[in-house]
Amino acid sequence: VIWWSKMMMPLLKKPEGNNAIRAIMSARPEINFGGGWGNHQAPEKLRACFEEVVRNDFHAASRYSKTKGNERFLEVLVDRLEDGVYGRKGIGLENIISGNGSTELTAGLFKILLQKGDSVLFSDPCYLNYPTQATMEGQEVKVQRIPILDEGLNFLPRTGSEAFLADFEQIIESTAPRAVVIATPDNPTSQVWPSEVVEKMCQITLKHRAWMVLDLSYRSIHFGERPEYYGLNFRNYENLITIHSFSKDFSLLGLRAAYVIAREDVIEQLEHLEGARNLSPNTLVQMALLKFFEGSTPEEIEGYFEENRQKYLKTSQVMTGALRVALPNPTLLVPTGGFYVILKIAGYDFRNDVEFAAALAEREKTAVVPGSAFGKVLDGSLRLSYAPLVEQPEMIEEGVVRLARTLKNGVGFHE
Ligand SMILES: Cc1ncc(COP(=O)(O)O)c(C=O)c1O
């Protein structure tokens, strides 16, 4: 066994977070607060487009598309969604590449942007795939983290933005990262980064010649006003790269569709890489999406987003409300977008959040993700996802009751 494992590349250097999640999900939970997937439906019109493409055009849909994606699809996507809904101007075919999910494109970006010995800056906490991806395949990259939450789970880019930005600039100066990557709305904090802060970060990174990467996978699910930076691209800040996914916004999770928008030279490099390792994004999905966007106005698309936003907002309120009823003065982070509530459990009778999550899965068949999977700052916290239960909010209360019971009965669990 040792011999064979030595025959492999050091592929995944830090899989602890992923492993914890896998173990908890494999307990076959009845109530799932663990999943980072929304349970709303894709637009009915889009389902019908898939049906039509399969019925009438299956042969064409089963062929390779260009590595960058089908050009007509990309043009219509830019016209109806990027420009039509978000007012993003000046995105040509040379500035966009389609891919099989943003996970794959993000890993590709790390590969082309980061060289041996480079630093990369992520928030603490951050989406747990970033550090794994940045250091994968033997990439010798140093991961730096900037805390975005304090002890009381306040979101520092909002509650202490000046100090946060000063900290940010100081880290940029001292570690000279090649790239900064944030998600907004964020996973796991479910916070929408404030517009002024993101713009300042674009300016600071530009000044220090670092790439600024915004992962906008949860873009449509913001509960307050739409952030102004949704309209920005590399024409505003040449170092700005944005990552987009159909997984959350259109609930196409397993169908794998995503894209990246950036300067031409970034897209060219990514295309070169994708050509070698992926060859072609899924043609059927692109054809169905092309048909869908051709037959939809920006208003209709925005209407679909708005409907889901309201659903997620209500569901998030059910979850925070239930936690406040079930627990005395809980320390939690109220979402301003996205899928998640962060709950602090430090102070209860458990050794750590991983042990608690495992106990909850085993005893109460309720899945949550230990906060430490996302970074040190969330040691002793949990990420509770309300997205899998967006169509069954009544289950949330039951899950919270089980969670509270496990917290209260804490003594002896780890013996
Ligand atoms: C911040 C963030 N980016 C990307 C993804 C993955 O998206 P995709 O399905 O496009 O690979 C997730 C999934 O949870 C996420 O939370």
The ligand as an ORCA input file, in Angstrom:
! r2SCAN-3c Opt
* xyz 0 1
  C     -18.088     29.812     -3.595
  C     -18.355     28.649     -4.468
  N     -17.825     28.614     -5.696
  C     -18.037     27.578     -6.515
  C     -18.817     26.513     -6.141
  C     -18.996     25.350     -7.069
  O     -19.740     25.673     -8.180
  P     -19.814     24.789     -9.499
  O     -20.986     23.870     -9.354
  O     -19.996     25.781    -10.602
  O     -18.541     24.010     -9.658
  C     -19.402     26.497     -4.885
  C     -20.230     25.346     -4.465
  O     -20.630     25.195     -3.355
  C     -19.161     27.598     -4.025
  O     -19.700     27.617     -2.815
*
